[in-house]
Amino acid sequence: MNEEQLSVVLGTISEPVKNVYKLRSRKEVDEIQRLIRIFKINEEQKIKHKMLAIKNLATMKVVYSNN
């Protein structure tokens, strides 16, 4: 999701001069924090999946080399 899509979804308007978002309510702040948590969880899951794939590949190579 890019910045423009986030702006549409959240109804926020970027302030180009200050390069910040003006959030008018606590609900908007909470929504931004929720999105940040989702992105962090997504990144952590990607790392875990990569490590699992590497482990499985290494296991498969060991099994094939023994046969």
C-alpha positions, 0 to 999 in steps of 0.5 A: 500500500503506497502513501496515496492509497493510505491517504484515501483510506484514512481520509488524511491530507499530507502537508507537503511543506511540513511532510507530516499528516495532520490527525484531528482525532484520537481515532485517526492516531489509533488507526495509524498505529494499527497499520504500523503494527500490521506492517511490523507483523507482516515483516516479522512473518516474512523473516520467519518464512524465509528462515523456515524455507532455508531450514527446509532446504538444508534438511532436504539437501541432507536427506538427498545427500544421504541417499 
